[in-house]
Amino acid sequence: MNAVSLFDNISEDLPGELFTVLAAGNGVTIERIVSKGHASAEGEWYDQETREWVLVVKGEARLQFEGKDEMHLKTGDHLFIPAHARHRVVWTPKDRETIWVAVHFS
């Protein structure tokens, strides 16, 4: 078995966010998400069936939960998102990657 870096296999050109499943099983999915200037489309909200815990490993982002002010997440910040908490990515920087680890679970 070989170790793999979260920072490997990231293209310079990311037309869309890059989602990579790192592990999955028993109702849990762990994924790496890479954003570079990506944001949710205006009026688009995530409304997920599962709970989610996210960690910003590198970079920064602004998130918004429906009816709430935007929050600015920086490297090292993490957040628990309850199931069906409508939220969206408002901003990620265009000049560098934001790398997230997301854990989805029941």
N, CA, C and O of each residue as an XYZ file, in Angstrom:
424
protein
N       0.844     -1.174      0.000
C       0.000      0.000      0.000
C       0.892      1.240      0.000
O       1.878      1.297      0.735
N       0.554      2.219     -0.811
C       1.344      3.443     -0.910
C       0.537      4.642     -0.433
O      -0.672      4.714     -0.657
N       1.200      5.571      0.216
C       0.564      6.817      0.623
C       0.341      7.690     -0.605
O       1.117      7.648     -1.560
N      -0.711      8.468     -0.569
C      -1.047      9.383     -1.656
C      -1.241     10.769     -1.046
O      -1.831     10.902      0.026
N      -0.754     11.782     -1.716
C      -0.888     13.151     -1.231
C      -2.183     13.787     -1.726
O      -2.602     13.562     -2.861
N      -2.809     14.579     -0.868
C      -3.997     15.347     -1.274
C      -3.652     16.366     -2.355
O      -4.535     16.854     -3.061
N      -2.366     16.685     -2.482
C      -1.928     17.730     -3.408
C      -1.510     17.180     -4.769
O      -1.117     17.951     -5.645
N      -1.585     15.868     -4.963
C      -1.222     15.248     -6.243
C      -2.403     15.247     -7.213
O      -3.565     15.346     -6.819
N      -2.060     15.132     -8.490
C      -3.047     14.948     -9.565
C      -4.077     16.071     -9.645
O      -5.278     15.825     -9.756
N      -3.588     17.297     -9.588
C      -4.461     18.471     -9.746
C      -4.006     19.204    -10.996
O      -2.877     19.688    -11.065
N      -4.879     19.283    -11.973
C      -4.580     19.966    -13.223
C      -4.529     21.478    -12.998
O      -5.235     22.010    -12.142
N      -3.692     22.161    -13.771
C      -3.644     23.624    -13.730
C      -4.946     24.234    -14.239
O      -5.369     25.295    -13.780
N      -5.566     23.560    -15.178
C      -6.811     24.044    -15.791
C      -7.971     23.247    -15.214
O      -8.112     22.058    -15.499
N      -8.798     23.893    -14.408
C      -9.955     23.237    -13.807
C     -11.232     23.920    -14.299
O     -11.677     24.901    -13.703
N     -11.823     23.407    -15.381
C     -13.048     24.036    -15.885
C     -14.203     23.927    -14.889
O     -15.117     24.751    -14.904
N     -14.161     22.919    -14.035
C     -15.153     22.744    -12.979
C     -14.443     22.257    -11.737
O     -13.278     21.864    -11.795
N     -15.130     22.280    -10.631
C     -14.523     21.755     -9.413
C     -14.154     20.294     -9.621
O     -14.834     19.570    -10.348
N     -13.085     19.871     -8.985
C     -12.604     18.505     -9.096
C     -13.006     17.746     -7.831
O     -12.611     18.122     -6.728
N     -13.792     16.678     -7.992
C     -14.242     15.848     -6.882
C     -13.577     14.482     -7.005
O     -13.674     13.839     -8.051
N     -12.899     14.031     -5.944
C     -12.235     12.737     -5.932
C     -12.639     11.997     -4.657
O     -12.391     12.483     -3.554
N     -13.258     10.831     -4.803
C     -13.596     10.020     -3.632
C     -12.317      9.373     -3.127
O     -11.632      8.668     -3.867
N     -12.003      9.617     -1.863
C     -10.804      9.067     -1.244
C     -11.087      7.734     -0.562
O     -10.238      6.842     -0.547
N     -12.275      7.605     -0.002
C     -12.686      6.372      0.668
C     -14.205      6.388      0.818
O     -14.817      7.450      0.933
N     -14.804      5.197      0.815
C     -16.254      5.101      0.991
C     -16.600      3.739      1.567
O     -15.956      2.736      1.259
N     -17.619      3.718      2.402
C     -18.100      2.465      2.957
C     -18.936      2.702      4.199
O     -18.760      3.698      4.901
N     -19.849      1.776      4.464
C     -20.692      1.840      5.663
C     -21.395      3.184      5.838
O     -21.493      3.694      6.954
N     -21.884      3.758      4.739
C     -22.633      5.011      4.804
C     -21.788      6.262      4.947
O     -22.318      7.338      5.222
N     -20.476      6.137      4.763
C     -19.573      7.285      4.872
C     -18.806      7.436      3.561
O     -18.305      6.455      3.012
N     -18.716      8.665      3.066
C     -17.897      8.963      1.891
C     -16.969     10.114      2.249
O     -17.401     11.143      2.767
N     -15.689      9.921      1.962
C     -14.685     10.959      2.188
C     -14.170     11.376      0.824
O     -13.730     10.539      0.035
N     -14.223     12.674      0.547
C     -13.777     13.137     -0.768
C     -12.886     14.355     -0.647
O     -12.940     15.118      0.317
N     -12.066     14.499     -1.671
C     -11.265     15.714     -1.846
C     -11.989     16.547     -2.887
O     -12.425     16.034     -3.918
N     -12.113     17.836     -2.609
C     -12.707     18.773     -3.566
C     -11.654     19.848     -3.825
O     -11.068     20.394     -2.890
N     -11.422     20.145     -5.100
C     -10.489     21.207     -5.466
C     -11.278     22.282     -6.213
O     -11.930     22.006     -7.219
N     -11.206     23.495     -5.708
C     -11.873     24.654     -6.310
C     -10.805     25.663     -6.707
O      -9.792     25.802     -6.022
N     -11.030     26.357     -7.795
C     -10.111     27.430     -8.216
C     -10.947     28.462     -8.963
O     -11.108     28.396    -10.181
N     -11.472     29.413     -8.204
C     -12.352     30.414     -8.792
C     -13.772     29.904     -8.993
O     -14.572     30.544     -9.676
N     -14.085     28.768     -8.409
C     -15.423     28.193     -8.582
C     -16.359     28.657     -7.470
O     -15.934     28.942     -6.351
N     -17.624     28.723     -7.806
C     -18.679     29.076     -6.857
C     -19.969     28.429     -7.361
O     -20.087     28.071     -8.533
N     -20.912     28.293     -6.466
C     -22.228     27.786     -6.875
C     -22.887     28.816     -7.791
O     -22.692     30.020     -7.625
N     -23.652     28.341     -8.738
C     -24.381     29.250     -9.628
C     -25.359     30.092     -8.802
O     -25.901     29.636     -7.796
N     -25.564     31.308     -9.245
C     -26.481     32.213     -8.553
C     -27.832     31.526     -8.363
O     -28.412     31.008     -9.317
N     -28.324     31.525     -7.134
C     -29.615     30.909     -6.839
C     -29.558     29.400     -6.640
O     -30.575     28.786     -6.319
N     -28.376     28.785     -6.827
C     -28.232     27.336     -6.645
C     -27.809     27.046     -5.211
O     -26.879     27.662     -4.692
N     -28.503     26.101     -4.575
C     -28.227     25.736     -3.191
C     -28.021     24.235     -3.095
O     -28.740     23.460     -3.727
N     -27.031     23.824     -2.299
C     -26.891     22.414     -1.950
C     -27.923     22.112     -0.866
O     -28.070     22.876      0.088
N     -28.627     21.006     -1.015
C     -29.602     20.541     -0.024
C     -29.420     19.032      0.049
O     -30.096     18.283     -0.656
N     -28.511     18.592      0.900
C     -28.048     17.216      0.897
C     -28.816     16.343      1.881
O     -29.243     16.800      2.941
N     -28.979     15.088      1.510
C     -29.646     14.098      2.353
C     -28.800     13.715      3.561
O     -29.330     13.322      4.600
N     -27.482     13.832      3.418
C     -26.569     13.404      4.481
C     -25.968     14.601      5.196
O     -26.026     15.731      4.713
N     -25.392     14.330      6.350
C     -24.630     15.351      7.073
C     -23.245     15.432      6.424
O     -22.796     14.496      5.762
N     -22.588     16.564      6.630
C     -21.270     16.755      6.018
C     -20.369     17.522      6.975
O     -20.789     18.478      7.628
N     -19.130     17.082      7.038
C     -18.094     17.819      7.759
C     -17.057     18.198      6.713
O     -16.579     17.336      5.975
N     -16.703     19.484      6.640
C     -15.709     19.939      5.663
C     -14.539     20.615      6.368
O     -14.700     21.278      7.393
N     -13.350     20.424      5.782
C     -12.117     21.024      6.268
C     -11.430     21.692      5.081
O     -11.248     21.073      4.033
N     -11.048     22.953      5.249
C     -10.250     23.626      4.226
C      -8.790     23.302      4.538
O      -8.224     23.790      5.516
N      -8.191     22.467      3.682
C      -6.809     22.029      3.864
C      -5.847     23.085      3.336
O      -4.759     23.274      3.880
N      -6.252     23.763      2.285
C      -5.408     24.776      1.633
C      -6.338     25.791      0.985
O      -7.349     25.415      0.393
N      -6.007     27.070      1.091
C      -6.780     28.101      0.412
C      -7.830     28.722      1.313
O      -7.681     28.781      2.533
N      -8.898     29.182      0.675
C      -9.975     29.846      1.404
C     -11.240     29.832      0.555
O     -11.203     29.565     -0.647
N     -12.352     30.126      1.208
C     -13.644     30.142      0.513
C     -14.633     30.942      1.346
O     -14.445     31.150      2.545
N     -15.686     31.381      0.680
C     -16.816     31.979      1.389
C     -18.031     31.102      1.137
O     -18.357     30.778     -0.005
N     -18.693     30.725      2.221
C     -19.919     29.934      2.160
C     -21.077     30.761      2.684
O     -20.893     31.693      3.466
N     -22.264     30.407      2.242
C     -23.458     31.053      2.771
C     -24.514     29.994      3.004
O     -24.747     29.134      2.154
N     -25.150     30.063      4.162
C     -26.304     29.236      4.452
C     -27.536     30.081      4.210
O     -27.535     31.281      4.485
N     -28.580     29.465      3.701
C     -29.800     30.194      3.352
C     -30.283     31.017      4.550
O     -30.443     30.502      5.656
N     -30.509     32.310      4.298
C     -31.005     33.215      5.321
C     -29.947     33.718      6.293
O     -30.278     34.398      7.265
N     -28.676     33.396      6.045
C     -27.592     33.802      6.953
C     -26.549     34.614      6.187
O     -26.524     34.610      4.956
N     -25.692     35.306      6.929
C     -24.579     36.036      6.322
C     -23.526     35.054      5.812
O     -23.461     33.908      6.258
N     -22.711     35.517      4.879
C     -21.600     34.704      4.378
C     -20.593     34.465      5.493
O     -20.449     35.284      6.402
N     -19.891     33.324      5.414
C     -18.794     33.048      6.333
C     -17.537     32.791      5.526
O     -17.578     32.165      4.466
N     -16.428     33.278      6.038
C     -15.142     33.155      5.359
C     -14.365     32.025      6.029
O     -14.060     32.100      7.220
N     -14.048     30.990      5.274
C     -13.256     29.871      5.771
C     -11.844     29.986      5.217
O     -11.648     30.279      4.037
N     -10.862     29.753      6.084
C      -9.451     29.815      5.697
C      -8.798     28.473      5.993
O      -9.404     27.609      6.627
N      -7.570     28.300      5.537
C      -6.826     27.064      5.782
C      -6.944     26.666      7.249
O      -6.695     27.465      8.151
N      -7.331     25.412      7.463
C      -7.463     24.878      8.813
C      -8.859     24.976      9.393
O      -9.169     24.295     10.370
N      -9.712     25.815      8.806
C     -11.085     25.936      9.311
C     -11.903     24.720      8.899
O     -11.750     24.189      7.799
N     -12.772     24.294      9.804
C     -13.667     23.182      9.487
C     -15.067     23.512      9.976
O     -15.257     24.390     10.818
N     -16.046     22.790      9.431
C     -17.440     23.140      9.654
C     -18.309     21.901      9.524
O     -18.104     21.086      8.626
N     -19.280     21.757     10.419
C     -20.283     20.699     10.330
C     -21.522     21.269      9.642
O     -22.008     22.337     10.013
N     -22.028     20.557      8.644
C     -23.220     20.986      7.907
C     -24.310     19.933      8.112
O     -24.177     18.811      7.623
N     -25.382     20.274      8.826
C     -26.458     19.302      9.037
C     -27.134     18.927      7.714
O     -27.092     19.686      6.746
N     -27.753     17.754      7.691
C     -28.536     17.350      6.508
C     -29.593     18.415      6.233
O     -30.188     18.967      7.158
N     -29.816     18.691      4.970
C     -30.831     19.636      4.478
C     -30.591     21.093      4.885
O     -31.501     21.916      4.772
N     -29.392     21.425      5.353
C     -29.052     22.829      5.605
C     -28.650     23.422      4.252
O     -27.553     23.165      3.756
N     -29.534     24.208      3.669
C     -29.277     24.749      2.334
C     -28.105     25.727      2.406
O     -28.096     26.668      3.199
N     -27.109     25.463      1.538
C     -25.887     26.265      1.545
C     -25.306     26.327      0.143
O     -25.663     25.547     -0.740
N     -24.403     27.277     -0.031
C     -23.754     27.447     -1.327
C     -22.352     28.004     -1.140
O     -22.050     28.661     -0.144
N     -21.496     27.723     -2.130
C     -20.159     28.306     -2.165
C     -20.288     29.627     -2.903
O     -20.683     29.650     -4.069
N     -19.964     30.714     -2.245
C     -20.100     32.050     -2.830
C     -18.849     32.440     -3.612
O     -18.936     33.121     -4.634
N     -17.659     31.994     -3.116
C     -16.407     32.448     -3.719
C     -15.270     31.529     -3.334
O     -15.205     31.051     -2.201
N     -14.375     31.280     -4.270
C     -13.043     30.732     -4.017
C     -12.082     31.531     -4.888
O     -12.477     31.982     -5.963
N     -10.831     31.724     -4.462
C      -9.905     32.561     -5.235
C      -9.564     31.942     -6.590
O      -9.428     30.725     -6.721
N      -9.431     32.809     -7.591
C      -9.104     32.359     -8.951
C      -7.619     32.096     -9.139
O      -7.230     31.362    -10.048
N      -6.786     32.687     -8.289
C      -5.338     32.611     -8.501
C      -4.663     31.439     -7.781
O      -3.455     31.250     -7.924
N      -5.411     30.657     -7.019
C      -4.839     29.502     -6.321
C      -5.946     28.517     -5.959
O      -7.125     28.868     -5.906
N      -5.537     27.285     -5.714
C      -6.513     26.249     -5.389
C      -6.992     26.369     -3.943
O      -6.260     26.785     -3.045
N      -8.226     25.995     -3.769
C      -8.755     25.717     -2.440
C      -8.988     24.218     -2.415
O      -9.707     23.677     -3.255
N      -8.377     23.554     -1.449
C      -8.510     22.102     -1.332
C      -9.283     21.803     -0.055
O      -8.904     22.218      1.040
N     -10.373     21.073     -0.230
C     -11.262     20.700      0.865
C     -11.187     19.191      1.074
O     -10.907     18.440      0.140
N     -11.436     18.756      2.299
C     -11.760     17.356      2.574
C     -13.177     17.396      3.117
O     -13.475     18.119      4.068
N     -14.046     16.605      2.495
C     -15.453     16.534      2.907
C     -15.784     15.118      3.323
O     -15.453     14.159      2.626
N     -16.432     14.995      4.450
C     -16.886     13.697      4.952
C     -18.405     13.739      4.979
O     -18.996     14.539      5.705
N     -19.040     12.873      4.185
C     -20.498     12.768      4.133
C     -20.904     11.519      4.907
O     -20.331     10.446      4.714
N     -21.904     11.666      5.790
C     -22.327     10.529      6.593
C     -23.787     10.677      7.008
O     -24.361     11.764      6.946
N     -24.372      9.563      7.431
C     -25.798      9.552      7.828
C     -25.983     10.194      9.193
O     -27.106     10.275      9.690
